[in-house]
């Protein structure tokens, strides 16, 4: 039989109410009594009944996370920041992957509500607008990870996409590259729109002709990017002496296609990625990339969400944009 607060109360010679106060760290209890109760609870391997506690407090001390892909090292690092901050503050997490599918994302919203999570951290797919209507009807707090929308006055923490792509394209232009291709996997997401804007701003500010910057799109997979770059090389359209990729994962596919075609990196063509996942430094040649503050995005978003939960949601929306950093290695 599991140990109950009644068992602890009998051994300590106090009431169940006093045991409850001690276990919940309430101030209105004698310190000596409190220490005695906690010692007995530890000796008996007492574990609080989360379900019973949630029925009383109406809180589960659990938050839900929805990300596009739980196998991708970029998202894993965000989750690392979330997990560390949640653990520090006594919360558990339920991790869900939407596979960047709008239908699955809507289903997960409902699943997490049924699980009675206290709040959610969401990396929205932004494949269509249905998620906006769904979130307008959700009563629990949520914070966006690395994306935002003007349709919702909500909290978010994100990387400065405009700054990230502006710095990368500006560096390529300064080094003499004049035919730059940007491959974007999510052109209609807020992050995609902002990254394209940053590329265009850099080209305009540095006097690069509009036709010298080409934006191409592909799916968010290595294979898709590999095939796209192979096609560009074969057709020689558009001309390119530098290629800038949506993320480091796509850069792997691009590099394979370039090397198979006998092109030298960076002597014949420069390559720049985005995210700075761990493998980027160990590719050959090592990948120049834009380092997102990935762990900090997850950690900061979690702090905002838990602060809202612990103040009953009374805080005004916080919208934080963190600066990325261009990491120059051997591919430019």
Secondary structure in CASP SS format (residue, H / E / C, confidence):
PFRMAT SS
TARGET T0000
AUTHOR 0000-0000-0000
METHOD secondary structure of the structure
MODEL  1
X C 1.00
X C 1.00
X C 1.00
X C 1.00
X H 1.00
X H 1.00
X H 1.00
X H 1.00
X H 1.00
X H 1.00
X H 1.00
X H 1.00
X C 1.00
X C 1.00
X C 1.00
X H 1.00
X H 1.00
X H 1.00
X H 1.00
X H 1.00
X H 1.00
X H 1.00
X H 1.00
X C 1.00
X C 1.00
X C 1.00
X C 1.00
X C 1.00
X C 1.00
X C 1.00
X H 1.00
X H 1.00
X H 1.00
X H 1.00
X H 1.00
X H 1.00
X H 1.00
X H 1.00
X H 1.00
X H 1.00
X H 1.00
X H 1.00
X H 1.00
X C 1.00
X C 1.00
X C 1.00
X C 1.00
X C 1.00
X C 1.00
X H 1.00
X H 1.00
X H 1.00
X H 1.00
X H 1.00
X H 1.00
X H 1.00
X H 1.00
X C 1.00
X C 1.00
X C 1.00
X C 1.00
X E 1.00
X E 1.00
X E 1.00
X E 1.00
X E 1.00
X E 1.00
X C 1.00
X C 1.00
X C 1.00
X C 1.00
X C 1.00
X H 1.00
X H 1.00
X H 1.00
X H 1.00
X H 1.00
X H 1.00
X H 1.00
X H 1.00
X H 1.00
X H 1.00
X H 1.00
X H 1.00
X H 1.00
X H 1.00
X H 1.00
X H 1.00
X C 1.00
X C 1.00
X C 1.00
X E 1.00
X E 1.00
X E 1.00
X E 1.00
X E 1.00
X E 1.00
X C 1.00
X C 1.00
X C 1.00
X C 1.00
X H 1.00
X H 1.00
X H 1.00
X H 1.00
X H 1.00
X H 1.00
X H 1.00
X H 1.00
X H 1.00
X H 1.00
X H 1.00
X H 1.00
X H 1.00
X C 1.00
X C 1.00
X C 1.00
X C 1.00
X E 1.00
X E 1.00
X E 1.00
X E 1.00
X C 1.00
X C 1.00
X C 1.00
X C 1.00
X C 1.00
X C 1.00
X C 1.00
X H 1.00
X H 1.00
X H 1.00
X H 1.00
X H 1.00
X H 1.00
X H 1.00
X C 1.00
X C 1.00
X C 1.00
X C 1.00
X E 1.00
X E 1.00
X E 1.00
X E 1.00
X E 1.00
X C 1.00
X C 1.00
X C 1.00
X C 1.00
X C 1.00
X C 1.00
X C 1.00
X C 1.00
X C 1.00
X E 1.00
X E 1.00
X E 1.00
X E 1.00
X E 1.00
X C 1.00
X H 1.00
X H 1.00
X H 1.00
X H 1.00
X H 1.00
X H 1.00
X H 1.00
X H 1.00
X H 1.00
X H 1.00
X H 1.00
X H 1.00
X H 1.00
X H 1.00
X C 1.00
X C 1.00
X C 1.00
X C 1.00
X C 1.00
X E 1.00
X E 1.00
X E 1.00
X E 1.00
X E 1.00
X C 1.00
X C 1.00
X C 1.00
X C 1.00
X C 1.00
X H 1.00
X H 1.00
X H 1.00
X H 1.00
X H 1.00
X H 1.00
X H 1.00
X H 1.00
X H 1.00
X H 1.00
X H 1.00
X H 1.00
X H 1.00
X H 1.00
X H 1.00
X H 1.00
X C 1.00
X C 1.00
X C 1.00
X C 1.00
X H 1.00
X H 1.00
X H 1.00
X E 1.00
X E 1.00
X E 1.00
X E 1.00
X E 1.00
X C 1.00
X C 1.00
X C 1.00
X C 1.00
X H 1.00
X H 1.00
X H 1.00
X H 1.00
X H 1.00
X H 1.00
X H 1.00
X H 1.00
X H 1.00
X H 1.00
X H 1.00
X H 1.00
X H 1.00
X H 1.00
X C 1.00
X C 1.00
X C 1.00
X C 1.00
X C 1.00
X C 1.00
X E 1.00
X E 1.00
X E 1.00
X E 1.00
X C 1.00
X C 1.00
X H 1.00
X H 1.00
X H 1.00
X H 1.00
X H 1.00
X H 1.00
X H 1.00
X H 1.00
X H 1.00
X H 1.00
X H 1.00
X H 1.00
X H 1.00
X C 1.00
X C 1.00
X C 1.00
X C 1.00
X C 1.00
X C 1.00
X C 1.00
X C 1.00
X C 1.00
X E 1.00
X E 1.00
X E 1.00
X E 1.00
X E 1.00
X E 1.00
X C 1.00
X C 1.00
X H 1.00
X H 1.00
X H 1.00
X H 1.00
X H 1.00
X C 1.00
X C 1.00
X C 1.00
X C 1.00
X C 1.00
X E 1.00
X E 1.00
X E 1.00
X E 1.00
X C 1.00
X C 1.00
X H 1.00
X H 1.00
X H 1.00
X H 1.00
X H 1.00
X H 1.00
X H 1.00
X H 1.00
X H 1.00
X H 1.00
X H 1.00
X H 1.00
X H 1.00
X H 1.00
X H 1.00
X H 1.00
X H 1.00
X C 1.00
X C 1.00
X C 1.00
X C 1.00
X C 1.00
X C 1.00
X C 1.00
X C 1.00
X E 1.00
X E 1.00
X E 1.00
X E 1.00
X C 1.00
X C 1.00
X E 1.00
X E 1.00
X E 1.00
X C 1.00
X C 1.00
X C 1.00
X C 1.00
X C 1.00
END
